[in-house]
């Protein structure tokens, strides 16, 4: 039974890899800018699940991204369709985007650890100066 599942999946994967190349749009978003835009979009998608300081979720992030890059959704769609028509190139783009996101996550983790350490050190300092620090017997 499992063998047939693998055969069906393999046939579907092979048949889905079309060689359709769409015509390059006149207003194509440059590849580097497209990767910047897609990186920001992934960050925005992640941010939509986080409440802001007012405990509200913002749904306006995508429009802010379009404003940042001075494009509209139609231009993004036509450029994205063009880039996705070349699966190998699009895969390379997404590998770079994934690397960027991992780098941002690493940077965030380092900064977060640094902040946590400073908070811990500050609390320890306050407890020590106020005589609240637990003293270990010698």
Number of C-alpha atoms within 10 A of each C-alpha: 5 7 7 9 10 11 11 12 11 12 11 11 11 10 9 9 11 11 9 11 13 14 11 12 12 9 11 16 20 10 14 10 11 18 18 15 19 18 19 18 17 14 14 18 14 10 15 16 12 12 11 11 7 6 8 11 13 14 13 10 16 17 12 13 17 16 11 11 13 8 14 12 11 9 16 18 12 19 22 17 16 19 22 16 17 16 15 11 12 17 13 11 18 15 12 15 19 14 13 15 16 12 12 13 12 12 12 12 12 12 12 12 12 12 12 12 12 12 12 12 12 12 13 15 14 13 13 13 10 9 10 11 13 9 8 5 4 3
